[in-house]
Amino acid sequence: MKWSLGIILVIVTAFLTYIGVSRMGLTANGTLNVFGLLRMTGYSLVGFVYGGYLVRESSLETPNIGNDFSFYAGFWRRAAAASIDAIIIVMIYGLTVKLFGNNNLIVLVIIYSLNVLIVQVGKIVCLSIWGGTPGKLLFGVQVVSLGLNGISFFQAFVRELPDSLIAITYVILFSFSLHYFKANGISLETGKNGFQSLFDVNGFSMRVVSIVQNYWMLSELVVLLLNKRKRSLHDYLAGTVVVVKKMLPKEVVRQSS
């Protein structure tokens, strides 16, 4: 399928761009390498443009979801919705820290784990029942299936799976850090560094997960911007599309099986 080839190309290009900027963008003494950056930009543009072309072409092969492209929620509306969701997540984190304190690394890891559970399960439930997170609903957008019906619990689960896996990986690495601290008699008091001390213990692993997270987000953005239906990577994975709710046909029936 064209879209799968295009998405793979975009993901690989995003990864190589992320790595290449750090390697080609700096000289041996750490100064900015302008020509290296320009060369990397040229390579990246080729990969992104061709990958985006494949995604765009394949998106035109699904006429069952309409050809009025204003029907689909674009970047700015979705970014605004994501900002509201981010504020809610920060508030939940702040509330749990207020309730349980933050002077112990074990407590911080438990709080982080609880937040991952609350946020990810909450997003899946909201998507499967109402078709959107609080931010999406506030800005009038809805996640629907390709047939413009409400999405199933499984589709919502698949849509959130990449973010969930990244968050769970952090929880696992934090747990390994705690085990290292306890095994070596290192204090579990947070001190000035807080979470940073947990990152330092598994420095290499944390960097790998961070790189994966960053290039996944970059790939999501590039794919969204380069196809007319504004489908991001997780939309392709779950078979969904994000639409402006008030433009949905009246006959659309919400299904949350």
N, C-alpha and C positions, 0 to 999 in steps of 0.2 A: 504494500500500500504506500502511495506517495507520502501521505502525512507522517507515517512512521519513519520512513527514510529521512524526511525533512527534519523531524524532531530529533532523531539521533544525531544528524549533522549539526543541528543547533546546539545540542547538549555538549557534543565533543568540542565544537568551536568555542563555546563558553568556557569550558574547562581549560583548553589550550590558551585562551586569551588570559584567563586568570593567572595561570602559571607563567605565561610568556611575558606579561607586563612586569611581573616581579623580577624576571631574569633578564629580559631584553631592555627593560625600561631604566635599568641602573647600570652604571659602569662598575669596574672592579673596586673603585674607591667609594662607591655609594652615591655618586652624583647622578643627576638626571641624564639619561641617554636619549636625546631627542630623536635621532635617526632610528634607534632601536624601537622606540615607541611608534614612530610613523610606519616602520616596516611591519610591526605587529598589528597595527590598525588596519593596514592593507590586507594582510592575511585574514584577519577576523571578518572584515567586510565581505570578502568573497564567500566565506563559510556561512555567515549570517544571511546574506542576500540569497544565495542559492537554496539554503535550507528553508528560508522563509518563503521562497517561490514555490517549493514543493508543498509546503503546508497550505499556502494560499490556494494553489491549484486544486488540492484535494478537498479544500473546504467548499469549493464550488460544485463538488460532486454529490452534495447532500441537499437536494432541492426540497426535501420534506420539511425543512425548517425555515423556509421563506427566503426571498431574494431582496427584501427591503433591509438594507444593512444598517439603517438607523435604529432598527428593532433591537440591536444587540448593545449591551452595556460596554462602553469604552473604558479606556485606561483611567481617565480622571475621576469618573464616577466610582469606579471600583477602588481606586486609590483612596478616595475620600471615605468610602465604606470601611476599608481596611484600617484607616486611621482611627475611626470610632471603635472598631473591635480592639485595636491595640490599646487604646485608652482604658477600655473595660478590663482587658487582661492585666494592665498595670495596677488598676484599682483592686482587682482580686488578689494580686500578689501583695500589694501594700496592706490589705486587710488581714491576710494570713500571717504576714510578718508581725503586724500589730498584735494579733491574737497569741502567737506562739513565740515571739521574740526572734532575735537574729544574732545572739552572742555565742552560738555554738554551730560548728560546721555540720554536725549530724542533723540539727534542727533545720538548717538552711537547705540541706539536700531533701529532707522530708517535705518541706514547704514547696520546693521546686517540683518534686514528684507529684504532690497533690495538685499543684497548679497545672501541670501537664495533663493529668487525668481529668480535672474539671474542665479545662479549656477544650481539649480535643474531643472528649465525649459530648460536651455541650455543643460544639460546632456540628458534630455529626447529627445529633438529635434535632437541632434547629434546622439544618438543611433538609433532613428527611421529613420533618413535620411541616415547616413553614416555607421551605425553599430558600432560606437565607439566614445568615447570622444577624444580630441586632444592627450592625452597621449597614449591611446590604438592605435590610428591610427599611431602615431609616431613609436611605437614599433611593428607594423605589426600584431596586433591582432584585431579580429572582433567579435562582438556579433551577433549570428545568432539563428534562431529557430531550433528546433530539426530536422526539415526537411532540414536544411542548407540553408533556404531562409532568406532574410532580415527580421528583426523583425518589428512588427506593432507599431504604436504609443502607443496602449494600453499595449503591452508587455513592452515597454520602461518605461511607466508610473508605471506599477506594479513592475518592477525591481528596480526602484528608490523610491518606496513608503515608505519603512521602514526608509530610511535616511531622506526623506522629512518630515515624521511625527515627528521624533525626533527633527529636526531643527525647525519645526513649534511649537512644545511644548516649546522649549526654548524661542521663540518669545513671546508666550502667558505668560510664567512665567516672562519674562522681563517686559512685559506690566503691570502685576500685581504689580511688584516691583515699577514701575514708579508711579502707582496710589497710592501706600502706601506712597511713598515719598511726593507726592503732598498733600495728605490728612493730613499728619502729619507735613507739613511745613518744610520738610527736603530739603536742598539745592540739586539742580540737577547738580551742577558743578561736573565734574569728579574727580578733585583732584588727589591724588596719587593712589587711589585704582582702578579707572576706573570701568570696568565691575564687579570687585569683590564685590562692594557694592550692585549691583543688585543680585548677587548670595547669599549674606549674608541674605537678607530680606526673601527669599524663600529657606532657607538652606535645609530643609528636602526634599521639592519637587525637588530641583535641584539635590540633592544626588540621589534620586530615578531615575530621568531621566538619570543621569550620569551612574548609575549602569546598567540600561537597555541598554544604548548605548554601554558600555564596554562589557557586556556579549553577546550582539548581534554581535559585531565585533569579539569576541573570537569564537563564534559559527560559524560565516562565515568562519573564517580561518580553524577551525578544519574540517568542512565539505569539504572544498576545498581540503585539504591535504589527506583526507581519501577516495576519490572516484577517479577512474581512468580517468574519463572524466573531472576532475578538476572543477566540477560544484559547485558553492557556493550556499548559501541559497537563495539569490535573483534570481539565475538561476533556481532553482526548483520552486520558486513562479511564475516566468514569463514564464517558459517553454523555456528557452534559454540555450545556451552553448557558451563558448568563444573559438575561434579557431585561429590558426596561419593563417593569411590571404593568404599568398603565397601558402599554401597547400590546399586551397579551390578548389574543382573541377571547371573546366572552365565553365561547364554548369549551375553552380549556378546562378540564376537570382535574383538580388536584388529587394525586394518588400518593399515598405514603405507605406502600406495602413493604 
